[in-house]
Amino acid sequence: MFHLKNKGTSNNEGNSVYDERWFIDRMKKLFQMIVPRENVSYEAHRFTHEDIDDSLIPVEHLKQLPNPLLLQSYLYVDQKDKQWIAGIVIEENTRILLYEIWLKDGKAIAYEIYVD
């Protein structure tokens, strides 16, 4: 698992658009995986801190994020039936990326936090 602070708020050339293309680019960069766009699903929900399980976002990270927060998630199931999920928290008004977590088969494998 990795943790980076004070990093740029977006890894997509300064663009604050987080969509299937962002997910595909991150999968390639982080895990060297080619993901077909049509196999990516997406959803977004607003949650209060009380709604978030600490296995998704650890309590020490959650304390640094807005309450409520906007959580966008992207899902891809690979050819070996491994489930890859990226969850990101963005600031609703500015679209600045605040937090990124990656799960493989329901287990956290990587995260980046962009707030102090």
C-alpha positions as CSV (number, residue, x, y, z in Angstrom):
1,M,0.0,0.0,0.0
2,F,1.3,3.5,-0.7
3,H,0.5,6.9,0.7
4,L,1.5,10.2,-0.8
5,K,0.8,13.6,0.7
6,N,0.8,17.0,-0.9
7,K,0.8,15.7,-4.4
8,G,-1.0,17.3,-7.3
9,T,-4.7,17.0,-7.2
10,S,-5.1,15.2,-10.4
11,N,-3.1,12.7,-12.4
12,N,-4.8,13.5,-15.7
13,E,-2.9,16.5,-17.1
14,G,-4.5,19.0,-14.8
15,N,-8.0,18.1,-15.9
16,S,-10.5,17.7,-13.1
17,V,-12.6,15.1,-15.0
18,Y,-12.8,11.8,-13.2
19,D,-14.4,9.3,-15.6
20,E,-13.9,5.9,-17.2
21,R,-10.8,7.3,-19.0
22,W,-9.3,8.4,-15.7
23,F,-9.8,4.9,-14.3
24,I,-8.4,3.2,-17.4
25,D,-5.3,5.5,-17.3
26,R,-4.7,4.9,-13.6
27,M,-5.1,1.1,-14.0
28,K,-2.5,1.1,-16.7
29,K,-0.1,3.4,-14.7
30,L,-0.5,1.7,-11.3
31,F,-1.1,-2.0,-12.2
32,Q,0.1,-2.2,-15.9
33,M,-3.4,-3.4,-16.9
34,I,-5.2,-2.7,-20.1
35,V,-8.9,-2.1,-19.3
36,P,-11.6,-1.9,-22.0
37,R,-13.8,1.1,-21.5
38,E,-17.0,-0.9,-22.0
39,N,-16.1,-3.1,-19.0
40,V,-15.9,-0.2,-16.5
41,S,-18.9,0.6,-14.4
42,Y,-19.3,3.8,-12.4
43,E,-21.4,5.3,-9.6
44,A,-21.3,8.2,-7.2
45,H,-22.9,8.8,-3.9
46,R,-22.8,11.3,-1.1
47,F,-22.0,9.8,2.3
48,T,-21.6,11.1,5.9
49,H,-18.6,9.8,7.8
50,E,-20.9,7.6,9.8
51,D,-21.9,5.8,6.6
52,I,-18.3,4.9,5.6
53,D,-16.8,1.6,6.8
54,D,-13.3,1.9,8.1
55,S,-12.2,-1.0,5.8
56,L,-12.9,1.4,2.9
57,I,-11.5,4.6,4.3
58,P,-9.5,4.3,7.5
59,V,-10.7,6.6,10.3
60,E,-7.5,8.6,10.4
61,H,-8.0,9.4,6.7
62,L,-11.7,10.1,7.0
63,K,-11.1,12.8,9.6
64,Q,-9.3,14.8,6.9
65,L,-12.1,14.6,4.4
66,P,-15.3,16.7,4.2
67,N,-18.5,15.5,5.9
68,P,-20.6,14.7,3.9
69,L,-18.3,13.6,1.1
70,L,-18.8,12.7,-2.5
71,L,-17.5,9.2,-3.3
72,Q,-17.1,8.1,-6.9
73,S,-16.4,4.5,-7.6
74,Y,-15.2,2.6,-10.6
75,L,-15.4,-1.1,-11.0
76,Y,-13.7,-3.5,-13.4
77,V,-13.8,-7.4,-13.3
78,D,-10.8,-8.8,-15.1
79,Q,-10.6,-12.1,-17.1
80,K,-9.7,-14.0,-13.9
81,D,-12.8,-12.7,-12.2
82,K,-10.7,-10.4,-10.0
83,Q,-12.7,-7.3,-9.0
84,W,-10.8,-4.0,-9.2
85,I,-12.4,-0.9,-7.5
86,A,-11.2,2.6,-7.4
87,G,-12.9,4.9,-4.9
88,I,-12.2,8.6,-5.1
89,V,-13.4,11.5,-2.9
90,I,-13.6,14.8,-4.7
91,E,-14.5,18.3,-3.5
92,E,-17.9,18.9,-5.0
93,N,-17.6,22.5,-6.0
94,T,-14.0,22.5,-7.3
95,R,-13.8,18.9,-8.4
96,I,-10.4,18.7,-6.7
97,L,-9.3,15.1,-5.9
98,L,-9.0,14.7,-2.2
99,Y,-8.6,10.9,-1.7
100,E,-8.0,7.8,-3.8
101,I,-8.3,4.2,-2.7
102,W,-7.9,1.0,-4.7
103,L,-9.4,-2.4,-3.8
104,K,-8.8,-5.8,-5.3
105,D,-11.3,-8.4,-4.4
106,G,-12.6,-6.2,-1.6
107,K,-9.1,-5.7,0.0
108,A,-7.4,-2.3,0.1
109,I,-4.2,-2.5,-2.0
110,A,-3.3,1.2,-2.4
111,Y,-4.3,4.7,-1.5
112,E,-3.3,8.3,-2.0
113,I,-4.4,11.1,0.2
114,Y,-4.2,14.6,-1.2
115,V,-5.1,16.7,1.8
116,D,-3.2,17.6,4.9
